[in-house]
C-alpha cells in the first residue's frame, strides 16, 4: 500500500535507508538535502519504506502545489528492488488531489508513458577506467586544451563559501538569481556534510572560477560551475573538470553533468566523452481555477 505521509510523521531513518539502498539513488532525495533546498516536503511511501517518492510542496493563494525546487535535477520513485513503469504510475496515481499542480522531475530509472511527461536530456561519464583511457574519448579540442600548462592556476579544494558566493553573484549581474534560490544555496553550502564540495580556482591570488559538486555512493554531481570571462577564455572550466576526472579515475563513480538541453552546453559535456541519458519532466494541472492564481 502506498501512503502519503507528512514530513512530521516520516520515519527519517527508514526514509534515508530506502534512498541509500535504492538502485537509483540520487543525492537530491536524501532528507538532509531536501531540508536545505525545499520549503516543505512530504513523501509517498510504499508499505514499510520499500519505496519512496519525495514531494516538495508549496502553497500560494491558498492552493497547494508540487514544485521544482532549486538545486535539484531529479527526484522520483526510489526502490532497492525495481522502479518499473507500473510502480511509478502507481505512485503518480497516489499523489493527493489537493495539489492543483504537479511540476516534477523524475530520475532516469523511472520510465513511464504519460501525455503529461516530456523527456529531458542529461549527460554522464563513467569514471571506471584510468584517466588515460577516459581522456582518449575527449574530442580533439578538449585533448588539445588539456595538453596545455595550467601551472598559473591553483585549485583550493577546500574553497571558501563566502568567496564562491561573491563570485557567483558577481558573474550573474545580468540575470538576478532568485532570492529563494540564493538562500537555499547558502544553506546547502553551509551544512557540515562530506557530500558537498567547493573548488575555487585562483590566479595570482584572484578568484576566477569555482565549482560546487556533490558526491554520494554512486555519483559525482556537477552542481554549479562559475567562471569569469577571463577564466572561460583560458579554458578553466575544462581544467576543473579534467582535475575532477583525474581525482576519481578508476572508481565506480559516474560524473553527472546535470544536463543540458542547451546545445552549446551539451556539446561541451559530450566533448569529454559523456553519454546522453534521459529522464522525464512531469507537469500536470488538476484545477482550471489554478490558472487564474498561479502563473509559472
C-alpha positions in Angstrom: 0.0 0.0 0.0 1.2 3.5 -0.9 0.6 6.1 1.8 1.0 9.9 1.7 3.0 10.8 4.9 3.6 14.3 6.0 7.1 15.3 6.9 6.5 15.5 10.6 5.3 11.9 10.6 8.0 10.4 8.4 10.5 7.9 9.8 13.5 9.8 8.5 15.9 6.9 9.3 13.9 4.5 7.3 13.3 7.0 4.5 17.1 7.7 4.1 17.9 4.0 4.3 15.5 3.5 1.4 17.2 6.2 -0.6 20.7 4.8 0.3 19.9 1.3 -0.7 17.9 2.2 -3.9 19.1 1.1 -7.3 18.7 4.6 -8.5 20.0 6.7 -5.6 20.3 10.4 -6.1 21.8 12.8 -3.6 18.9 15.2 -4.1 16.5 12.8 -2.4 18.2 12.4 1.0 16.3 14.1 3.8 19.2 16.4 4.7 19.4 17.7 1.1 15.7 18.3 0.8 15.7 20.0 4.2 18.2 22.5 2.7 16.6 23.3 -0.6 12.9 22.7 -0.2 10.4 25.0 1.5 8.4 21.9 2.7 8.3 18.3 1.6 6.4 15.2 2.4 6.6 11.7 0.8 4.7 8.8 -0.7 5.8 5.6 1.0 5.2 2.0 -0.1 4.5 -0.3 2.8 7.3 -0.2 5.3 9.6 2.2 3.3 10.1 -0.4 0.5 9.9 2.5 -2.0 9.5 6.3 -1.5 8.8 9.4 -3.6 9.6 12.7 -2.0 7.1 15.5 -2.8 8.4 19.1 -2.4 5.3 21.3 -1.8 4.3 24.9 -1.5 1.1 26.9 -1.0 0.1 30.1 -2.9 -3.2 31.9 -2.6 -4.4 29.0 -0.5 -3.6 26.5 -3.3 -1.3 23.5 -2.7 1.2 22.6 -5.4 4.2 20.4 -6.0 7.1 22.4 -7.4 10.6 22.1 -8.8 13.0 23.0 -6.1 16.3 24.8 -6.8 19.5 22.8 -7.0 17.7 19.6 -7.8 17.6 17.9 -11.1 15.9 14.5 -10.5 13.7 13.1 -7.8 11.0 10.4 -8.5 10.4 6.9 -7.1 13.3 5.2 -5.3 13.4 1.5 -4.6 16.1 -1.1 -3.9 14.1 -3.7 -6.0 12.7 -2.1 -9.1 11.3 1.1 -10.5 9.3 -0.3 -13.3 6.6 1.6 -15.2 3.8 0.0 -13.1 5.3 1.1 -9.8 6.0 4.6 -11.0 2.5 5.0 -12.3 1.1 3.7 -9.1 3.0 6.4 -7.2 1.8 9.1 -9.5 -1.8 7.9 -9.0 -1.4 8.3 -5.3 -0.4 11.9 -5.4 -3.1 13.6 -3.4 -5.6 15.6 -5.5 -5.3 18.5 -3.1 -2.2 19.5 -5.2 -3.6 21.6 -8.1 -0.3 21.4 -9.9 2.4 18.7 -10.1 5.6 20.1 -11.6 8.2 17.3 -11.1 11.3 15.8 -12.4 11.7 12.0 -12.3 15.0 10.2 -12.3 16.4 8.3 -15.3 15.3 4.9 -13.9 11.7 6.0 -13.8 10.5 5.2 -17.3 6.8 5.6 -17.9 4.4 6.9 -20.6 2.2 9.9 -19.9 0.8 12.7 -22.0 1.9 15.0 -19.2 5.5 13.9 -19.4 8.3 15.1 -21.7 11.8 13.9 -22.0 14.8 15.9 -20.7 18.4 15.3 -21.5 21.3 14.7 -19.2 25.0 13.7 -19.8 27.1 11.3 -17.7 30.6 9.9 -17.8 31.7 6.6 -16.2 34.9 7.0 -14.2 35.7 3.3 -14.0 38.8 3.5 -16.2 42.2 5.2 -15.9 42.5 8.9 -16.8 44.5 8.0 -19.9 41.7 5.7 -21.1 38.9 8.2 -20.3 40.7 11.1 -21.9 41.1 9.1 -25.1 37.4 9.7 -25.6 37.8 13.5 -25.3 37.2 15.3 -28.6 40.2 16.9 -30.4 39.7 20.3 -29.0 39.4 19.0 -25.4 42.6 16.9 -25.9 44.4 20.0 -27.2 43.4 22.1 -24.2 44.5 19.6 -21.6 47.9 19.4 -23.1 48.3 23.0 -22.0 50.2 24.0 -18.9 47.9 25.4 -16.2 50.6 26.0 -13.6 49.5 29.6 -13.1 46.2 28.4 -11.7 45.7 26.9 -8.2 42.7 24.9 -7.1 41.7 25.4 -3.5 39.9 22.1 -2.8 38.5 23.4 0.5 37.1 26.6 -1.1 35.7 29.5 0.9 31.9 29.6 0.8 31.9 33.4 1.0 34.4 33.8 -1.9 32.4 31.4 -4.0 29.1 33.1 -3.4 30.6 36.5 -4.1 31.9 35.2 -7.4 28.6 33.6 -8.2 26.7 36.8 -7.6 29.2 39.0 -9.5 29.0 36.7 -12.5 25.2 36.8 -12.6 24.6 40.5 -12.6 22.8 40.4 -15.9 20.2 37.9 -14.6 19.4 38.1 -11.0 19.4 34.8 -9.2 16.0 34.4 -7.4 16.4 35.3 -3.7 14.9 32.0 -2.7 17.4 30.0 -4.8 20.3 32.0 -3.5 19.2 31.5 0.1 18.8 27.7 -0.5 22.3 27.6 -2.0 23.7 29.4 1.1 22.0 26.9 3.3 23.3 23.9 1.3 26.9 25.2 1.3 26.9 25.9 5.0 25.7 22.5 6.0 28.5 20.4 7.6 28.5 17.5 5.2 31.2 15.5 3.5 29.0 15.2 0.4 29.2 18.9 -0.6 32.4 20.4 -2.0 33.6 23.7 -3.2 36.7 24.1 -5.5 37.8 27.6 -6.0 40.4 28.4 -8.7 42.9 31.3 -8.3 45.4 33.0 -10.5 47.8 35.4 -8.7 45.5 35.2 -5.7 42.5 36.4 -7.7 39.5 34.1 -7.7 38.5 33.4 -11.3 36.4 30.3 -11.2 34.7 27.8 -8.9 32.7 24.7 -8.8 30.2 23.2 -6.3 30.0 19.5 -6.7 28.3 16.7 -4.8 29.1 13.1 -4.1 27.1 10.1 -3.0 27.8 6.4 -3.1 27.5 6.3 -7.0 27.6 9.7 -8.5 29.6 12.9 -8.6 27.2 15.7 -9.4 28.5 18.8 -11.3 26.1 21.1 -9.5 27.2 24.7 -10.0 30.2 25.9 -12.1 31.1 29.6 -12.1 33.7 31.3 -14.2 34.7 34.8 -15.1 35.1 35.8 -18.8 38.9 35.6 -18.4 38.6 32.1 -16.9 36.4 30.9 -19.8 38.8 32.4 -22.3 41.6 30.5 -20.7 39.6 27.2 -20.6 39.5 26.9 -16.8 36.1 25.0 -16.8 37.9 22.3 -18.8 40.8 22.4 -16.4 38.5 21.9 -13.4 36.5 19.0 -14.9 39.8 17.4 -16.0 41.1 17.6 -12.5 37.9 16.1 -11.1 38.1 13.2 -13.5 41.8 12.6 -12.6 40.9 12.5 -8.9 38.1 9.9 -9.3 39.6 7.8 -12.2 39.4 4.0 -11.7 36.4 4.2 -9.4 32.8 3.1 -9.7 31.6 6.7 -9.7 29.6 8.4 -12.5 30.3 12.0 -13.2 26.8 13.6 -13.7 26.9 16.8 -15.6 23.3 17.7 -14.9 22.2 18.4 -18.4 21.8 20.1 -20.8 19.0 20.9 -23.2 21.1 23.9 -24.4 23.1 22.6 -27.4 26.3 24.5 -26.8 26.4 23.2 -23.2 25.5 19.7 -24.3 28.4 19.8 -26.8 30.8 20.8 -24.1 29.8 17.9 -21.9 29.9 15.5 -24.9 33.5 16.7 -25.6 34.6 14.8 -22.5 33.1 11.6 -23.8 29.9 11.9 -21.8 26.9 10.0 -23.0 23.3 11.0 -23.1 20.7 9.7 -20.7 17.0 10.8 -20.5 14.6 11.5 -17.7 11.0 12.8 -17.5 9.6 16.1 -16.6 6.0 15.6 -15.5 3.7 18.6 -15.4 0.0 18.3 -14.7 -2.7 20.8 -13.6 -5.7 19.4 -11.8 -7.8 22.5 -11.5 -8.8 25.2 -14.0 -9.2 27.7 -11.2 -5.4 27.3 -10.6 -4.7 29.2 -13.9 -6.2 32.4 -12.5 -3.9 32.4 -9.5 -0.7 30.6 -10.0 1.4 31.6 -13.0 4.7 29.7 -13.8 
